[in-house]
Amino acid sequence: MEVTLSHYLVLSSILFSIGLIGVMRRKNLLMLFFATEILLNATNIAFAAISHYIGDLSGQMFAFFIIAIAASEVAIGLGLLIVWYKRTGKIDLDQMNSMRG
């Protein structure tokens, strides 16, 4: 059995739906970061698979760009998460809605 483009796109859509469910549930800030990473990885799989199928490298280069953006997003987000945890002791998103400045 040969792995075709449709197999990669089905995998990408399954991962994207799992990430979307994780973003919509958003109880914990750390799980929200994980869910966005799953969303970004699903798009990377789709970009790389379509790029390979077409024979063009632009989709794969765009996937590398997304990986770089995701790494910087996680670094900044985890820094903010550590500050928030030191201040409140919890990382619930429901408490973040009641933030006062």
C-alpha positions, 0 to 999 in steps of 0.5 A: 500500500502506497501512502498518497497525498490523501493519507497525509491530508486526512492525518492533517485534518484529524490533527487539526480537529483535535487541536481545534477541540483543545482550543475550544475547551481551553480550561488550562493555559498550558493545554491551550499552548499544546492545542495551538501547537497541534494546530500548527503542526497539522498545517505544516503536514498539509503544506509539506505534503501538498508541496511535495505532491506539486513538486514545489519547495515553497510549501516546505519553506513556509512550514519551516517559517511556521515552525520558527514562529511557533517556537517564538510563540511558545517561548513568550507564552511560557514566560508569561505563564511562569509570571502568571503562576508565580503571581496567582498559583494557578494557571486557569483561564477562568481566573485570567478573565478577572484580571485587574490592572 
